[in-house]
Each structure stands twice: as structure tokens, then as C-alpha cells.
Amino acid sequence: MDSLGAAALTSWNLDPLAIALLLLIALIYIRGWLRIRQRVLGEYDKERLAAFLAGLALLLIATESPLDTFDHFFLAAHMTQHLLLMMFAPPLILIGHPTLPLLRGLPKPFVKEGLGPFMTWPPLRRAFQFLVAPLVAWSLFAASTVFWHLPWPYEAGLRTPWIHGLQHASFFWTGILFWWPIIRPVPGKSRWPEWVLIPYLLASDLVNTGISIIFVFSGRVLYPSYEAIHASSVRALDDQTLAGLIMWVPGSVVYLIPAFVIAMRLLAGPKLRKQREKMKRVPARMPTSRVRSSVVLPNLRRAAQVAMLLLAIAVMADGFFGRQIAPMNLAGVLPWIHWRFLVIAALLAVGNLFCMTCPFTLARDIARKILPARLRWPSALRTKWLASALLLLYLCAYEVFGLWDSPWLTAWIIAGYFLAALIIDGIFRGASFCKYVCPIGQFNFISSLVSPREVRVKRQEVCKSCQTYDCIRGNERARGCELYLFQPKKASNLDCTFCLDCVKACPHDNVSLLPVSPAATILKDPYRSSIGRLSHRTDLAALALLIVFGAFTNAAMMTSPVMMWEHRLHARLGAGAMPWIVAGSIIAGAALLPFVMSLILRLVTSREIVNRFAFTLVPIGIAMWFAHICFHFFTSWSPTASLAGSLNSLQILILDAGLLMTLYVGWLLATQYKERWSVFGGLCTVACALYAAGIWILLQPMQMRGMM
């Protein structure tokens, strides 16, 4: 055993007084909980008990484990200890709603004669209400956090034991005050509206982020004691950087998750009630004005497709015959910078607008006047495996051949896309190219799971009385859905190209582009038209994981540390090795890593659960794609140093939103299974690891593309 491991095993403080006190509190709580349990039954009470005991266990770990010894030697250990005392132990204890169980656990005469008069004393009650008011609680918590991380108080705590204990007590008790307005343990009610807690939490995250940034980017050792202990200042700086990241990532998650849950609760409640009341008042036949509004958008589709076709022709012409300098060529800028940004922005703002205006399908529709399109797509290929392989091939080719820097190759890719769409859909009926081949379409299908709109029916009872099924069969007004998505059985944006033919074909005006809660469709597993159940579609789950991990791999390949590592490996392996190094790195990061992760999860749960949870990672994956492309989009317009700080804040905010949605949807999905904690724990581990990797990537020097 190495010296560090031996030190860890022998560095437990095990103070008998502290252990006895925590054990006594636990026994009193358990006794009171059992007495309350006899009168009030409920599953949630067990979760309260588990939360309270977990909070006490974290207190024990923070104060009696080797963390308390190593905090004098490693700043990272001290930051971990601070997180436990401020952000983990207090909320867990308050989730246990400790007041009533502790009072019921104590001897009744002692509570009645001793604590009763004291706890009902009006000045004491007013003082407590003042301390847990959001403004006061936040100010005390923020002041404690900032003060104790200043060099002089921090150094004093390292040198003097009683100051060290005062520091920890300050963290814990201000943490209790801080989390009290958020959790609101019974008895008692808050006089403040719930929406106040959103800026309350976000402001706390700003304080936490500010301190973390100082640790990570200060470039000098802030606490001399650690520099004196470590062999060199470099080791102390590395320790300080790690401490900043520990405080940054888990700290932000702890603040942002409750802020996101509160926001969702505030928005969802009134919204759902209004929607239900509105649906009850909707007549069986829509007014004429509504019918016209549903037809306008499909009619505009052709105009948008014509514009996109002309633009694609211009890009190909410039790529073939223009100057072969990427930033000065349409083929070097529009497809790789502006088009990708607009596609993802449209997906997040509305839905799959690119497939709606796709120029490739317009050329295909024109060619169908002479092409037969009589065959059915082979049954063995009616999966997403071929499209996933083509998407992985694109990710490799993008870096290996430098497609972003070659207008000529870009023009050939666009021309090849047109040719593939013409040949495949000219031979096979339906939209086989869109559904089974097109990598762009597959990316849009998966990404649109987090879109705020969906093509779906307005009222199921209207579809039940329909006898013609024009939405899928077509009629004289429109051809119906080419992808064989029967609207009454359709339950997501998957495989939907937003062509709106079903909207135009429906004789009852019962299909439209309607608002939905982003990612809500992941929480259900019905039989979906032309897709089946998501839990049975390993190919779709693999495609989702490829897109998620591909986002982080694609961005990492453009960072300075990764590029320097590739060049060092290239120098070691010799000439001709670089394409293999790049391709191998992309395949390992985008395909092999999620494959290994899935195999590990399969050891503890079923294939169906792994498949469903793969889709919960889509929000953080799309957030990474968008955060990354935002950098290239904005720097292509204004590559100034002053833009870097604002861009980093925007990128981190986008990634924060993706992580929160992933964790929120993952938790709701986990509640559907008995092994909720193990399933959700695995998801949290993967999501937080991706988030930490994303933060690291976004803070690295990035190769600037699409500019001179």
C-alpha cells in the first residue's frame, strides 16, 4: 500500500464526543419518526428518514474523515469538505423535516416544560423568521462563503484549530439558513412567493462561480501554506485548479437544479390548467380563420425550398469555381458555420425547420415525375444503423480531410447529397432517404426531441371518428405522410420532417404544429407509429448516444491541448499516422466510449432501461453542439478579445440548461422504475462527467474556423 493510501486509512479523527452527539441526534430523530409513522403512513416519510440520516453521515465524513486531516495539505480536499458542509449536508437534513421528529423523539416532559416556553417565545420566533428571510439568509451565506475564502481568514483557520472549527460551524449553520426558504420544512410557511427563489439561487451560483474562477485562473497560489507544503509551486497551482473545478461544477449543479425545478413547477402548473380549459371549450369544427392559418405554413414550404435550392446551387458553384480560400468562399463559410448554427437554433426555438425546407427533397420531388419509385426499402435496412454509420463517417471525414477548409470537397459533398436523394428515392417509394440514410435528417430527428413544437393531432376523439385517414393516405389536397407516421399513433418528432403534408391533408383541421414541453416525450414509452417503443429500439438509442458523445468529441478535437497531443503522437508514430490518429480519436470518443458505458449499465439493469435513458442525455448533447457552434458563429463575425468573456458566459449558460434538463427528465423517468436510485445515479454520473468535460472544452483555446 502506498504512503498516501496508508495515510488516508489512519487519518480518521473519530472524536468520541462528536460521534456520540451525531449518534444521539440520529436516535432521537428515528424515535420521533417511528412515533409519527404510527399515526401518518406514507412512502415519502421513508425518504425523509433516509435524507436526514444521509445528512448526518455527510457531517461525519466532513469533520471526522481524512478530509479533515488532508484539508491542511490539499486545497482540493478542503473544498470538498466545504461543499459537504454548505451544499450537501444542510439540504439533506432539512429534507428530513427535522423539527417534528426531533421534538417527538425527546422525552415529553422535557419538551413540554423545558423547550416549549423557549420555542414559543415571540422574540425568538421573530428573530428566526428574520434570519430565514431570503435576503437575510442569502446575505449571511454569501458573506460567510466569501469571507472564509479570503487569504487572511483562510490561513488563520489552517493555523488555529478553534478558528478552523468556527469556519466549519459558520459554513454549516449559514447553509441551514440558506436552504431553509428553499426546502421550507414543516411546520411553518414562507411569507415570500416561490418565484423569489430563482434569482436567490442564481445569485448564489454567481458567487460560487466567481470564487471558482479565481481559483482556476488566478495563475498564482492564493494560500501560501499550501505552497510551503508542496514540493513546488506548480503542484500547489494544480491543487488549486482542481479545488476550483470541484467547487465550480458540483456547486453549480446543486444551485441550478432546484432553480430549474422551481421554474418548471411555476410555468407548468398554470399552463397545463389553461390548456385543459381551452381544450374543453374548442368546438368540434374549427373556425374558417383557423383552417386558413393551418394551410398557410405548408404553402410557404415550397417557396422556402426553392430559396434553399438556389442557395445550394450558389454554394456549389462557388465551391467548384471560386477562390479556394475557405473564409472567402461560400462553401467554406455557409455550410460549416452559419447553416449549422441556424439549424440548431431553429431546432431549439421551433423544431425541424431544415427538413421542412430541405432542397434535396425538392430536387427529388421534381425528379419523381420521371422516376418510378416502386420498390420497398429492404427490411434488413429499416433501422438507424446505416444512418449512424454514415454520421460517424461524417464526423471522421470532417476532421481527417479538413472539410471545413476545403470549398471544393464541400461542393462535392452537397452534389453527392443531391445525387443520393435522387437515386434512393427514385428507386424506393416513401421517403427512404430521409428516414434511413440521411445523416443530417437523423441528427435533426434526435435533436427535435427537445424542440418546443411538434406536429400532432389536436383532439384524439376527432381522429377516432375519422374514416378516411387522409393524414397518411393523402387526398387531392396533399399526398399524406411519406414516412408512414400515422398521426393518432405519433408521439414525438422522431422521423418527422415537418413537411406538414398531414396538416394540409387532414379534412378536419385536426393536425397542426402545436407547442409541447421540450423532452416530455422521453418520459413516455407508447407504441409510436412506424417506430415502435423506444425501449425496444437499440438502434435509435445508439444514434442518440452517438450524437451526444459526438458533440463533445467534435468540440474537443478543435481545442489546443488535444491538437498538441495529436501532433506529439504523430511525431512519435511517423509520417502518414495523423489521419489514423484523428479518426481513431473520434471513433473512440463518439462511438466506443458510449458503447462501453452502455455495456457497464447493462450489468446493473435491463436493455430496455438503458435504451430509454440514452434519450435523457439528448438535452446536454444538443446544448454542447449549440454552445460549440456559437463560438464559431460569433467569432466569424467579430473575432475580438472582448467577445471571449461574453461568449464563455453564454456557452456555460447553454451547457447549464442542457445539464439541468437532462437531470430533470432523467429523475422523472427514474421514478417509473423500482431501482430508481441506481438508475438515476448512473445517469447523474454520466451527465455530470459530460458536463465537466464540456466546461473544460469551452474554457480551452479553440481553433477559430470560418475566418481569415
Secondary structure, DSSP 8 states (H G I E B T S, - for coil): --HHHHHHHH-----HHHHHHHHHHHHHHHHHHHHHHHH---HHHHHHHHHHHHHHHHHHHHHHSHHHHHTTT-HHHHHHHHHIIIIIHHHHHHHT--HHHHHHHS-HHIIIIIIHHHHT-HHHHHHHHHHTSHHHHHHHHHHHHHHHTSHHHHHHHHH-HHHHHHHHHHHHHHHHHHHHHHH--SS---SS-GGGHHHHHHHHHHHHHHHHHHHHHS-S-S-HHHHHHSSSHHHHHHHHHHHHHHHHHHHHHHHHHHHHHHHHHHHHHHHHHHHHHHHHH--SS--HHHHHHHHHHHHHHHHHHHHHHHHHHHHHHHHHHS-S-GGGSHHHHIIIIIHHHHHHHHHHHTS-HHHHT-HHHHHHHHHTTT----B---GGG-SSHHHHHHHHHHHHHHHHTTGGG-HHHHHHHHHHHHHHHHHHHHHBSSSHIIIII-HHHHHHHHHGGG-SEEEEES-HHHHHT-SS-HHHH--SS----TT---GGG--SSTT-----HHHHH-TT--EEEEE--TTGGGG----BTTTB-GGG-HHHHHHHHHHHHHHHHHHHTTBHHHHHHHHHHHHHH-TT-HHHHHHHHHHIIIIIHHHHHHHHHHTTS-HHHHHHHHHHTHHHHHHHHHHHHHHHHHHHH---THHHHHHHHHHHHHHHHHHHHHHHHHHHHHTTSTTHHHHHHHHHHHHHHHHHHHHHHHTS-B---S--
